[in-house]
Amino acid sequence: MGLMDKHAIIEKNATLLLVGSLLVVTVGGIVEIAPLFYLDNTIEKVEGMRPYSPLELVGRNIYMREGCFLCHSQMIRPFRDEVERYG
């Protein structure tokens, strides 16, 4: 009985296929999630990063409250036409 024959048995038996699928998904979930409980901090510190000042925090809260993030982004993108227009 080769490997392909064993595979066909699993494919034809719906219960065995379901149990096998659930087992694989469960093991995969545990492998992905369990390490997070053993880490002290999941966020790496970035050099040059600083917390928002109080004024910046108020501005960010207004930005979020008014829904500005739906149309605008806080990421600066140098578009060619804007560089030519504004320098």
C-alpha positions as semicolon CSV with decimal commas, in nm:
position;residue;x (nm);y (nm);z (nm)
1;M;0,000;0,000;0,000
2;G;0,170;0,318;-0,122
3;L;0,140;0,669;0,005
4;M;-0,118;0,756;-0,260
5;D;-0,343;0,470;-0,147
6;K;-0,338;0,596;0,213
7;H;-0,419;0,944;0,088
8;A;-0,719;0,812;-0,106
9;I;-0,854;0,644;0,209
10;I;-0,845;0,976;0,396
11;E;-1,012;1,157;0,104
12;K;-1,296;0,906;0,081
13;N;-1,373;0,904;0,454
14;A;-1,532;1,243;0,536
15;T;-1,506;1,199;0,913
16;L;-1,137;1,112;0,898
17;L;-1,074;1,406;0,664
18;L;-1,260;1,642;0,900
19;V;-1,071;1,518;1,207
20;G;-0,740;1,546;1,022
21;S;-0,821;1,897;0,902
22;L;-0,922;2,010;1,251
23;L;-0,604;1,860;1,394
24;V;-0,385;2,042;1,143
25;V;-0,564;2,376;1,198
26;T;-0,544;2,335;1,578
27;V;-0,173;2,256;1,575
28;G;-0,108;2,546;1,338
29;G;-0,304;2,784;1,560
30;I;-0,118;2,674;1,871
31;V;0,217;2,711;1,696
32;E;0,126;3,066;1,590
33;I;-0,040;3,189;1,911
34;A;0,141;3,010;2,197
35;P;0,474;3,196;2,159
36;L;0,294;3,528;2,213
37;F;0,220;3,430;2,574
38;Y;0,591;3,379;2,645
39;L;0,717;3,705;2,495
40;D;0,764;4,003;2,724
41;N;0,696;4,252;2,449
42;T;0,574;4,190;2,095
43;I;0,659;4,542;1,977
44;E;1,020;4,606;1,889
45;K;1,167;4,944;1,984
46;V;1,261;5,152;1,684
47;E;1,552;5,390;1,708
48;G;1,451;5,753;1,663
49;M;1,086;5,689;1,753
50;R;0,932;5,910;2,020
51;P;0,587;5,931;2,177
52;Y;0,345;6,198;2,055
53;S;0,359;6,534;2,231
54;P;0,031;6,643;2,397
55;L;-0,049;6,878;2,107
56;E;0,026;6,610;1,849
57;L;-0,192;6,366;2,040
58;V;-0,485;6,611;2,040
59;G;-0,438;6,664;1,666
60;R;-0,427;6,291;1,603
61;N;-0,746;6,240;1,807
62;I;-0,924;6,506;1,598
63;Y;-0,789;6,342;1,282
64;M;-0,934;6,006;1,390
65;R;-1,261;6,149;1,524
66;E;-1,337;6,343;1,207
67;G;-1,259;6,040;0,990
68;C;-0,979;6,212;0,800
69;F;-0,796;5,879;0,773
70;L;-1,066;5,759;0,532
71;C;-0,944;5,995;0,260
72;H;-0,600;6,100;0,382
73;S;-0,300;5,920;0,512
74;Q;-0,032;6,041;0,750
75;M;0,235;5,890;0,526
76;I;0,417;6,154;0,324
77;R;0,456;6,057;-0,040
78;P;0,668;6,280;-0,264
79;F;0,466;6,303;-0,585
80;R;0,660;6,436;-0,880
81;D;0,410;6,710;-0,966
82;E;0,399;6,833;-0,605
83;V;0,777;6,844;-0,585
84;E;0,786;7,046;-0,908
85;R;0,511;7,279;-0,783
86;Y;0,616;7,333;-0,421
87;G;0,984;7,241;-0,432
